[in-house]
């Protein structure tokens, strides 16, 4: 019998779960979509690891676990994990795959070569995924206490970065530009539509039609994808939106 022992270290951990995965698996004509999902996730993780950062990962069916070594008081470590999540979420979103999840920290044992991962940090991230409700990845509010600060200072610090290949915030901050529309400000979550703020033509139409396809598919989808449509709308600069009245009519009429 192998003599395996869990070796705990301190990590920032993300647990990610893809929505609608069961239907993909059970559908006889969706194998190509499954192949695309695994290729997108694997390719995104490989690209991130090529930056020579100590990101660790385990991919099991519809779940992805990402872990980044945690040094006390070093926000760059948390920022790197948030960037990894944002990049994966964006790559999947523009291809019609939606993630829900949580980011936390604590003790974790991870063996990438054996696809083994366990520990209290994973449990905390998993519990956050269970309460995320919408296609978003929640950041554990207890992480604010790690840096002896408050929410606004915490999110501002995370969003102040020079991360290559990511243009915009890592954590969602509502600009307040849309008076009649806002997202429930009940959690901190990864701002994976951030690239759309500076160039909303990037994959914009693809994302819209993929949301449209889901929001009307069945009643149980409506609340989740209505939130997603609101998030897309709030992620687009209002001046740019007004410059494209046809698209504005489509996105505001989806609700």
Beta strands, then each sheet from edge to edge (+ up, - down):
strand 1: 9-18
strand 2: 55-60
strand 3: 63-69
strand 4: 99-111
strand 5: 116-118
strand 6: 137-139
strand 7: 188-189
sheet 1: 2+ 3- 1+ 4- 5+
sheet 2: 2+ 3- 1+ 4- 6- 7+
end
